[in-house]
């Protein structure tokens, strides 16, 4: 017996876009604030932005995709 799976709708797509945009904006503003207050040097902030921001976006994209129903299991991938 197969389980019916519902595909995510436009609200899920909007929530995914909002989540990714929020994480990117908060990360960049945080780096700018830390640079402004002298906690990070400009080079360090750029290094964190280049190396850390893509990792953060990837983790958030994975979490949002599972939470919003975009994830597929092995049988879905094998049958598509």
N, CA, C and O atoms as a DFTB+ gen file, in Angstrom:
320 C
 N C O
     1  1       0.844      -1.169       0.000
     2  2       0.000       0.000       0.000
     3  2       0.896       1.240       0.000
     4  3       1.822       1.352       0.803
     5  1       0.612       2.142      -0.888
     6  2       1.420       3.353      -0.974
     7  2       0.762       4.472      -0.187
     8  3      -0.460       4.527      -0.046
     9  1       1.580       5.337       0.307
    10  2       1.103       6.488       1.060
    11  2       0.972       7.674       0.117
    12  3       1.869       7.942      -0.681
    13  1      -0.135       8.373       0.209
    14  2      -0.313       9.568      -0.608
    15  2       0.562      10.682      -0.061
    16  3       0.559      10.961       1.138
    17  1       1.303      11.308      -0.946
    18  2       2.149      12.427      -0.550
    19  2       1.648      13.675      -1.260
    20  3       1.424      13.670      -2.470
    21  1       1.481      14.714      -0.512
    22  2       1.036      15.976      -1.087
    23  2       2.256      16.795      -1.483
    24  3       3.240      16.860      -0.746
    25  1       2.183      17.404      -2.628
    26  2       3.282      18.259      -3.050
    27  2       3.124      19.630      -2.408
    28  3       2.003      20.093      -2.192
    29  1       4.231      20.274      -2.106
    30  2       4.158      21.610      -1.511
    31  2       3.555      22.604      -2.499
    32  3       3.762      22.502      -3.708
    33  1       2.828      23.538      -1.979
    34  2       2.164      24.522      -2.817
    35  2       2.899      25.841      -2.858
    36  3       4.064      25.924      -2.467
    37  1       2.223      26.874      -3.331
    38  2       2.851      28.186      -3.448
    39  2       3.187      28.817      -2.094
    40  3       4.123      29.610      -1.994
    41  1       2.432      28.470      -1.062
    42  2       2.755      28.999       0.265
    43  2       4.078      28.443       0.773
    44  3       4.844      29.151       1.426
    45  1       4.345      27.179       0.475
    46  2       5.619      26.578       0.867
    47  2       6.772      27.228       0.103
    48  3       7.840      27.460       0.670
    49  1       6.564      27.515      -1.155
    50  2       7.604      28.185      -1.944
    51  2       7.880      29.582      -1.401
    52  3       9.033      30.009      -1.336
    53  1       6.830      30.290      -1.012
    54  2       7.010      31.629      -0.446
    55  2       7.718      31.556       0.906
    56  3       8.573      32.389       1.205
    57  1       7.366      30.567       1.721
    58  2       8.014      30.404       3.023
    59  2       9.489      30.043       2.854
    60  3      10.330      30.521       3.616
    61  1       9.810      29.212       1.875
    62  2      11.194      28.850       1.608
    63  2      11.997      30.080       1.188
    64  3      13.099      30.306       1.687
    65  1      11.448      30.865       0.277
    66  2      12.133      32.085      -0.174
    67  2      12.313      33.075       0.962
    68  3      13.367      33.699       1.088
    69  1      11.286      33.220       1.790
    70  2      11.384      34.127       2.922
    71  2      12.439      33.661       3.915
    72  3      13.191      34.477       4.447
    73  1      12.502      32.361       4.169
    74  2      13.490      31.823       5.102
    75  2      14.914      32.032       4.622
    76  3      15.779      32.434       5.399
    77  1      15.161      31.766       3.365
    78  2      16.509      31.943       2.808
    79  2      16.889      33.423       2.802
    80  3      18.014      33.776       3.157
    81  1      15.966      34.279       2.406
    82  2      16.237      35.715       2.382
    83  2      16.501      36.247       3.785
    84  3      17.385      37.082       3.978
    85  1      15.740      35.767       4.763
    86  2      15.920      36.209       6.144
    87  2      17.286      35.804       6.679
    88  3      17.970      36.608       7.313
    89  1      17.683      34.573       6.428
    90  2      18.988      34.110       6.916
    91  2      20.119      34.899       6.261
    92  3      21.065      35.292       6.943
    93  1      20.039      35.134       4.978
    94  2      21.081      35.894       4.291
    95  2      21.151      37.326       4.818
    96  3      22.240      37.845       5.065
    97  1      20.002      37.960       4.989
    98  2      19.970      39.344       5.464
    99  2      20.488      39.459       6.895
   100  3      21.296      40.338       7.195
   101  1      20.029      38.585       7.770
   102  2      20.467      38.627       9.173
   103  2      21.961      38.341       9.270
   104  3      22.654      38.962      10.077
   105  1      22.462      37.421       8.471
   106  2      23.888      37.099       8.503
   107  2      24.736      38.277       8.050
   108  3      25.738      38.601       8.687
   109  1      24.348      38.914       6.970
   110  2      25.125      40.038       6.452
   111  2      25.048      41.233       7.403
   112  3      26.055      41.902       7.632
   113  1      23.876      41.505       7.953
   114  2      23.737      42.603       8.908
   115  2      24.546      42.316      10.172
   116  3      25.157      43.225      10.735
   117  1      24.555      41.070      10.616
   118  2      25.335      40.703      11.798
   119  2      26.832      40.893      11.552
   120  3      27.547      41.415      12.407
   121  1      27.294      40.467      10.385
   122  2      28.703      40.674      10.066
   123  2      29.050      42.164       9.986
   124  3      30.105      42.587      10.459
   125  1      28.170      42.942       9.395
   126  2      28.399      44.384       9.339
   127  2      28.420      45.018      10.722
   128  3      29.244      45.891      10.995
   129  1      27.518      44.582      11.594
   130  2      27.476      45.112      12.961
   131  2      28.736      44.730      13.734
   132  3      29.307      45.561      14.441
   133  1      29.169      43.477      13.603
   134  2      30.388      43.047      14.290
   135  2      31.614      43.789      13.766
   136  3      32.537      44.074      14.530
   137  1      31.633      44.101      12.485
   138  2      32.729      44.887      11.929
   139  2      32.659      46.331      12.418
   140  3      33.687      46.931      12.732
   141  1      31.473      46.880      12.484
   142  2      31.279      48.264      12.928
   143  2      31.753      48.452      14.372
   144  3      32.374      49.464      14.695
   145  1      31.461      47.477      15.240
   146  2      31.856      47.581      16.645
   147  2      33.285      47.102      16.893
   148  3      33.751      47.137      18.032
   149  1      33.973      46.667      15.875
   150  2      35.370      46.300      16.003
   151  2      35.621      44.893      16.508
   152  3      36.753      44.556      16.854
   153  1      34.605      44.079      16.555
   154  2      34.788      42.698      16.988
   155  2      35.505      41.904      15.905
   156  3      36.360      41.071      16.206
   157  1      35.161      42.159      14.653
   158  2      35.799      41.508      13.509
   159  2      36.486      42.563      12.650
   160  3      35.983      43.674      12.483
   161  1      37.637      42.196      12.112
   162  2      38.278      43.050      11.114
   163  2      37.559      42.843       9.783
   164  3      36.805      41.884       9.613
   165  1      37.797      43.737       8.862
   166  2      37.128      43.655       7.565
   167  2      37.505      42.359       6.848
   168  3      36.650      41.690       6.269
   169  1      38.793      42.013       6.893
   170  2      39.230      40.773       6.250
   171  2      38.555      39.559       6.876
   172  3      38.134      38.646       6.165
   173  1      38.451      39.543       8.201
   174  2      37.796      38.422       8.880
   175  2      36.322      38.337       8.516
   176  3      35.793      37.243       8.314
   177  1      35.660      39.475       8.433
   178  2      34.245      39.486       8.068
   179  2      34.051      38.981       6.638
   180  3      33.112      38.233       6.365
   181  1      34.922      39.382       5.740
   182  2      34.836      38.897       4.361
   183  2      35.110      37.396       4.292
   184  3      34.469      36.681       3.522
   185  1      36.054      36.923       5.088
   186  2      36.356      35.499       5.117
   187  2      35.164      34.694       5.643
   188  3      34.824      33.646       5.093
   189  1      34.542      35.187       6.698
   190  2      33.354      34.513       7.232
   191  2      32.217      34.563       6.210
   192  3      31.481      33.588       6.054
   193  1      32.072      35.685       5.519
   194  2      31.004      35.802       4.520
   195  2      31.229      34.848       3.342
   196  3      30.280      34.250       2.833
   197  1      32.468      34.711       2.919
   198  2      32.753      33.860       1.759
   199  2      32.702      32.380       2.125
   200  3      32.202      31.567       1.347
   201  1      33.214      32.024       3.299
   202  2      33.267      30.613       3.685
   203  2      32.091      30.162       4.541
   204  3      31.672      29.008       4.451
   205  1      31.554      31.049       5.365
   206  2      30.511      30.650       6.302
   207  2      29.094      30.851       5.804
   208  3      28.212      30.051       6.115
   209  1      28.862      31.885       5.050
   210  2      27.508      32.180       4.586
   211  2      26.945      31.092       3.659
   212  3      25.786      30.712       3.822
   213  1      27.711      30.582       2.706
   214  2      27.151      29.487       1.892
   215  2      26.809      28.247       2.709
   216  3      25.823      27.568       2.424
   217  1      27.617      27.950       3.720
   218  2      27.329      26.789       4.576
   219  2      26.042      27.028       5.354
   220  3      25.203      26.134       5.460
   221  1      25.884      28.226       5.895
   222  2      24.664      28.549       6.642
   223  2      23.434      28.476       5.741
   224  3      22.396      27.956       6.150
   225  1      23.542      28.987       4.536
   226  2      22.420      28.932       3.599
   227  2      22.085      27.502       3.202
   228  3      20.913      27.161       3.040
   229  1      23.100      26.668       3.046
   230  2      22.867      25.266       2.703
   231  2      22.163      24.525       3.838
   232  3      21.240      23.748       3.597
   233  1      22.596      24.765       5.065
   234  2      21.962      24.114       6.218
   235  2      20.516      24.563       6.357
   236  3      19.629      23.739       6.584
   237  1      20.272      25.856       6.226
   238  2      18.905      26.370       6.339
   239  2      18.037      25.864       5.196
   240  3      16.867      25.549       5.411
   241  1      18.582      25.779       3.991
   242  2      17.813      25.251       2.852
   243  2      17.434      23.791       3.090
   244  3      16.315      23.383       2.776
   245  1      18.347      23.010       3.637
   246  2      18.033      21.606       3.941
   247  2      16.947      21.502       4.998
   248  3      16.005      20.723       4.853
   249  1      17.077      22.282       6.059
   250  2      16.072      22.245       7.126
   251  2      14.704      22.710       6.635
   252  3      13.686      22.100       6.962
   253  1      14.677      23.781       5.857
   254  2      13.409      24.275       5.334
   255  2      12.776      23.301       4.348
   256  3      11.555      23.145       4.324
   257  1      13.595      22.650       3.541
   258  2      13.028      21.719       2.565
   259  2      12.374      20.525       3.249
   260  3      11.331      20.047       2.803
   261  1      12.976      20.044       4.322
   262  2      12.365      18.938       5.058
   263  2      11.108      19.416       5.767
   264  3      10.081      18.738       5.737
   265  1      11.182      20.574       6.401
   266  2      10.057      21.098       7.167
   267  2       8.859      21.419       6.271
   268  3       7.713      21.210       6.669
   269  1       9.120      21.925       5.065
   270  2       8.038      22.332       4.175
   271  2       7.562      21.217       3.248
   272  3       6.603      21.409       2.500
   273  1       8.210      20.066       3.283
   274  2       7.731      18.932       2.499
   275  2       8.363      18.787       1.143
   276  3       7.794      18.116       0.282
   277  1       9.523      19.387       0.906
   278  2      10.204      19.231      -0.366
   279  2      11.107      18.004      -0.391
   280  3      11.628      17.648      -1.449
   281  1      11.301      17.353       0.747
   282  2      12.211      16.212       0.810
   283  2      11.609      15.008       0.103
   284  3      10.390      14.845       0.039
   285  1      12.477      14.182      -0.418
   286  2      12.052      12.946      -1.074
   287  2      12.814      11.802      -0.434
   288  3      13.966      11.958      -0.030
   289  1      12.177      10.673      -0.345
   290  2      12.900       9.513       0.152
   291  2      13.474       8.730      -1.019
   292  3      13.302       9.121      -2.174
   293  1      14.139       7.650      -0.735
   294  2      14.840       6.897      -1.779
   295  2      13.894       6.333      -2.824
   296  3      14.255       6.247      -3.998
   297  1      12.696       5.950      -2.423
   298  2      11.761       5.375      -3.393
   299  2      11.231       6.446      -4.337
   300  3      10.980       6.160      -5.508
   301  1      11.055       7.665      -3.856
   302  2      10.610       8.748      -4.724
   303  2      11.670       9.068      -5.786
   304  3      11.343       9.328      -6.944
   305  1      12.914       9.044      -5.385
   306  2      13.988       9.343      -6.325
   307  2      14.147       8.212      -7.334
   308  3      14.380       8.459      -8.517
   309  1      14.020       6.976      -6.867
   310  2      14.186       5.824      -7.761
   311  2      13.054       5.736      -8.773
   312  3      13.276       5.286      -9.897
   313  1      11.862       6.146      -8.412
   314  2      10.721       6.033      -9.304
   315  2      10.541       7.222     -10.228
   316  3       9.753       7.158     -11.171
   317  1      11.253       8.295      -9.974
   318  2      11.074       9.480     -10.825
   319  2      12.067       9.540     -11.948
   320  3      12.041      10.478     -12.745
